[in-house]
Amino acid sequence: MNATTPGGTTHLLYLHGFRSSPRSMKAVKLAERLRRDHPGVTWCCPQLPPSPRQAFDAIRQHIADWPREHMAVVGSSLGGFYATRVALETGCRAVLLNPAVDPARDLAKYIGEQTAWHNPEERFFFRPEYVDELRALACGTLPHPERVLAIIAKGDELLDWREMVARYPGVHLKLLEGSDHALSDFDEHIDEVIAHLQLI
């Protein structure tokens, strides 16, 4: 199938990472660009609950009525893991920003009380059963890697860039020599993200 979506993307979903929120720097910058340059695009950036099962149920509800051929997803870190599943289930275009490859393994050490990144006074519990819920959401190789852009930083202090690269064979890959897990230099990459999404 052609990697180009006829007519372009009309609906965009952004999925934040673990302990993050819709106030994520990358989410805010993307939302601003859409308001300025692509006001006709439907934007959805939900606050995801700590339970992966509940989070993905909510994601499915948000996109239930979206046109599969005209939607796209952007996900960062744990949101990249979720976005991979969305891309698998819908066939939509996707941008993955330092995506978590095996969050069931990596987040097991965070079981217990956590604080929200953008509001340290907000607390939540990451429960042991959430690890199994993450394992249940894992999926294999994407059938349409040409529809995926992965931006991966060698300077990521939390995730192994080699593991991320190996997880996504055949995708459009932008491998950064430095940067960090949060992609603090996102301004340098946002144009490429926008171009890949083929927004109307």
Rosetta blueprint (number, residue, H / E / L):
1 M L
2 N L
3 A L
4 T L
5 T L
6 P L
7 G L
8 G L
9 T E
10 T L
11 H E
12 L E
13 L E
14 Y E
15 L E
16 H L
17 G L
18 F L
19 R L
20 S L
21 S L
22 P L
23 R L
24 S L
25 M H
26 K H
27 A H
28 V H
29 K H
30 L H
31 A H
32 E H
33 R H
34 L H
35 R H
36 R H
37 D H
38 H L
39 P L
40 G L
41 V L
42 T E
43 W E
44 C E
45 C L
46 P L
47 Q L
48 L L
49 P L
50 P L
51 S L
52 P H
53 R H
54 Q H
55 A H
56 F H
57 D H
58 A H
59 I H
60 R H
61 Q H
62 H H
63 I H
64 A L
65 D L
66 W L
67 P L
68 R H
69 E H
70 H H
71 M E
72 A E
73 V E
74 V E
75 G E
76 S E
77 S L
78 L H
79 G H
80 G H
81 F H
82 Y H
83 A H
84 T H
85 R H
86 V H
87 A H
88 L H
89 E H
90 T H
91 G L
92 C L
93 R E
94 A E
95 V E
96 L E
97 L E
98 N L
99 P L
100 A L
101 V L
102 D L
103 P H
104 A H
105 R H
106 D H
107 L H
108 A H
109 K H
110 Y H
111 I L
112 G E
113 E E
114 Q E
115 T E
116 A E
117 W L
118 H L
119 N E
120 P E
121 E E
122 E E
123 R E
124 F E
125 F E
126 F E
127 R L
128 P H
129 E H
130 Y H
131 V H
132 D H
133 E H
134 L H
135 R H
136 A H
137 L H
138 A L
139 C L
140 G L
141 T L
142 L L
143 P L
144 H L
145 P H
146 E H
147 R H
148 V E
149 L E
150 A E
151 I E
152 I E
153 A E
154 K L
155 G L
156 D L
157 E L
158 L L
159 L L
160 D L
161 W H
162 R H
163 E H
164 M H
165 V H
166 A H
167 R H
168 Y L
169 P L
170 G L
171 V L
172 H E
173 L E
174 K E
175 L E
176 L E
177 E L
178 G L
179 S L
180 D L
181 H L
182 A L
183 L L
184 S L
185 D L
186 F H
187 D H
188 E H
189 H L
190 I H
191 D H
192 E H
193 V H
194 I H
195 A H
196 H H
197 L H
198 Q L
199 L E
200 I L
